[in-house]
Amino acid sequence: MMENNEYDDTRYETVSIESKIRQGVFHQVVKDLETGKAISCSCKCWSKGNKPCFGMKTIGYSE
């Protein structure tokens, strides 16, 4: 799992988005403030297979 200090605070923001599947579970999505797009997430979809999750798609994800 990624730590909040892994990314530069002036360029990136960590956004918590609740999972659609598991109530009470939150995705920690890292958003690039320059582009407004999601670049990473704490969930298994992203960490195990680099597949954008619901939370990343909510913010905006570009490959």
Secondary structure by P-SEA (a helix, b strand, c coil): cccccccccccbbbbbbbbccccccccbbbbccccccccccccccccccccccaaaaaacccc
